[in-house]
Structures are given as structure tokens and as C-alpha cells.
Amino acid sequence: MALKPDRVEHLTDISFFKNDAVAERGGIVVHSTGGSGAAMDDALAQVADVSALTDEPAGLLLNDVVNLDLTRQHYNMHKDEIQLGGKVTLLRRGTVVTDQISGTPVVGEKAYFALDGKLVTSSEASAMIAVTGAPVGRFLGVADSDGYCKVEINIV
């Protein structure tokens, strides 16, 4: 589990599909192709895993993306899973408790994203070769013994 249930969702987006790979909730995904924005079910409106740190963040993934053989088992909505190629829920503004972090967060420090989609501290981001321009949020606590940390997400 990459997200704990105690979260506050101020702004979510359900207009994007995720077709590229399975993913665990709690990490950052980026815009893959530009959809028209006029239609809710535009097939070009896609998000993908981070491939370059200069990618524009689309949001924090709130669903697990799985690739199930639906001829052998039923899709379980209660697990908050989305079949590969389906629409995902992205958090654009809010607060989550996630273990998809790298490094040692400090309270109040800005949160950036790494190539694996995990949230990193500004000191780790500055050590990377290419750093995304704007932070995706800030850390509201330190990591607990299980590796979870409270993070405020604010992607504009």
C-alpha cells in the first residue's frame, strides 16, 4: 500500500487514461500526449510514468494501475484498482500520507519528483542533473518507522 487512507482531496482530475505501464498509487505521473481538453473521454488525454525530470507533472496517482486477465478473474473496484488503459484519478491539490518518497524529508521542505515518480527533497533534487522547475508540494512531516510521510500536493 503506497497511500494511507487519511487524505484530504481539494482538487482531483479524472480526465486522463494511463496506458503505458502498471503503477502503484502515491507517485507522480506526467502528461504523455496533449488531448484536446474539450472532451472528457478524449483518447489522447494520457498520463505516463516519469521519463525525464523536465516532464510536466499531471498529478499524484490515487489508484493502483494493474494488468489483470479479466477472462480469468473479476475486476475488484473495492481495491481502488484501475485496469491498464483505464481512467485514473489524479490528485492536483490536497494532502496525502505516502511511502513513495526518497530520502529524508524535513518539515516544510519543498517536494519535487524523481525519475521513478517518487517525491524527493529539494536537496536531493538539486543533486540531480536536470531538475523540474517547480515543486509539486511540500513535506508536512518526517517519515515514520514504516517510511510514510505526510505531503501537501499543489500542482498548478
Buried (B, 14 or more C-beta within 10 A) or exposed (E): EBBBEEBEBEBBBEBBBBBBEBBBBBBBBBBBEEBEEEEEEBEEBBBBBBEEBEBEBBBBBBBBBBEBEEEEEEEEEEEBBBBBEBBBBBBBBBBBBBBBBBBEBBEEBBBBBBBEBBBBBBEBBEEEEEBBEEBBBBBBBEBEEEEBBBBBBBBE
